[in-house]
């Protein structure tokens, strides 16, 4: 089981410019979403994320490079998992219920809460719209497989954990998993941070969540090699999304 300690960002809150947060998160160590539990879906995009938290929000930034990008859905609680999608599932303490936060590459969000795949309560649209996002689409200058890159920075306010009354997550120990999927892409894929054992693709298996702890400490800064890898092959541009 993987474990992750989430660093505290002292001077960042829900009122901070999200572009500044995106830039700041580039300085922190990334984690790979690289497990392919279902070999018949063998396509493996390059996917990494970094996570931090502040006094009133959880911050996540995803870095994705894949062959095809799709962003059809634009309204809260639409099936964004059919698009180019990244996901964050989290349960507090030993609770059976967990939240599923799912985002396509444009930042459209689906959020549910419950104990299993069938028992999901979708969050109200006004609550979902409190989640701020910053999306960037890039072209990667290389000749290898996967020439579209995108990044998604998220500010998830504590109010988005609708069925809890959270004043802070400091000190919380949670169970969580991070995912990348694209059900309706030309190459469907299902990647996980912590490994899952099941016959068919299924992210709604909290028994396979890893552990994350929110603790006030300095985060691990990215090495110069990591920073170079993020930026050396990329040019900002406008690109088509299908």
PyMOL commands that set and color helices and strands:
alter all, ss='L'
color gray80, all
select helices_A, chain A and resi 18-25+80-82+125-128+158-160+206-208+224-231
alter helices_A, ss='H'
color red, helices_A
select strands_A, chain A and resi 3-8+31-32+46-53+57-66+85-92+98-104+109-114+121-122+132-140+148-157+173-181+190-192+210-214+234-236
alter strands_A, ss='S'
color yellow, strands_A
deselect
rebuild
show_as cartoon
